[in-house]
Amino acid sequence: MNLDRWRQQIDQIDERLLELLNERAELALQIGREKRARGLAVHSPEREAQILQRVCALNRGPLDEHAIRGVFSKIFEEFRRLQESEA
């Protein structure tokens, strides 16, 4: 396989990631609306900890746990910001 083919594959994966992130964002917005309707806080450290534990347990590499936690922590931060901006 050559460099151009690998980059093409990465571009395709990036498109899928973008689609999945936006799908996740839509769900996060729905959850944020429901939390507000119930008078709950947007930020849920317990839920974030559960997610981190689950994805780290599922991870088979080559990314290490530190990288996975960093990526998901950034996702949480951005989706929390999205939920709060809709309030």
C-alpha positions in Angstrom: 0.0 0.0 0.0 1.3 3.5 -0.7 1.1 6.8 1.1 -1.7 8.2 -1.1 -3.9 5.1 -0.4 -3.3 5.3 3.3 -4.2 9.0 3.3 -7.4 8.2 1.3 -8.3 5.6 3.9 -7.7 8.2 6.7 -9.9 10.7 4.9 -12.7 8.1 4.7 -12.4 7.3 8.4 -12.4 11.0 9.2 -15.7 11.4 7.4 -17.2 8.5 9.4 -15.9 10.0 12.6 -17.4 13.3 11.8 -20.7 11.7 11.1 -20.6 9.7 14.3 -19.6 12.8 16.4 -22.5 14.8 14.9 -24.9 11.9 15.6 -23.6 11.8 19.2 -24.0 15.6 19.5 -27.7 15.3 18.5 -28.2 12.8 21.2 -26.3 14.9 23.7 -28.6 17.9 22.8 -31.7 15.7 23.4 -30.3 14.6 26.8 -29.5 18.2 27.7 -33.1 19.2 26.9 -34.4 16.4 29.1 -32.0 17.3 31.9 -33.2 20.9 31.9 -36.8 19.8 31.8 -36.1 17.7 34.9 -34.1 20.4 36.6 -30.9 18.3 36.5 -27.3 19.6 36.0 -25.8 19.2 32.5 -22.5 18.0 33.8 -22.5 14.4 35.1 -19.1 13.4 36.3 -20.4 10.0 37.3 -21.6 9.3 33.8 -18.4 10.5 32.3 -16.4 8.2 34.6 -18.6 5.3 33.6 -18.0 6.0 29.9 -14.3 6.4 30.4 -14.1 3.1 32.3 -16.1 1.3 29.6 -14.2 2.6 26.6 -10.8 2.0 28.3 -11.8 -1.6 29.0 -12.9 -2.0 25.3 -9.7 -0.4 23.9 -7.4 -2.9 22.2 -4.9 -0.3 21.0 -2.6 0.9 19.6 -3.9 4.0 21.5 -3.1 3.7 25.2 -5.4 4.5 28.0 -4.0 8.0 28.4 -4.8 8.8 24.8 -8.3 7.4 25.0 -9.0 9.3 28.2 -7.8 12.5 26.5 -9.9 12.1 23.4 -13.1 11.3 25.3 -12.5 14.1 27.9 -12.3 16.5 25.0 -15.5 15.0 23.5 -17.2 15.4 26.9 -16.0 19.0 27.2 -17.3 20.0 23.7 -20.6 18.3 24.1 -21.2 19.8 27.6 -20.5 23.2 26.0 -23.0 22.4 23.2 -25.6 21.4 25.8 -25.0 24.6 27.9 -25.1 26.9 24.8 -28.6 25.7 24.0 -29.9 26.6 27.5 
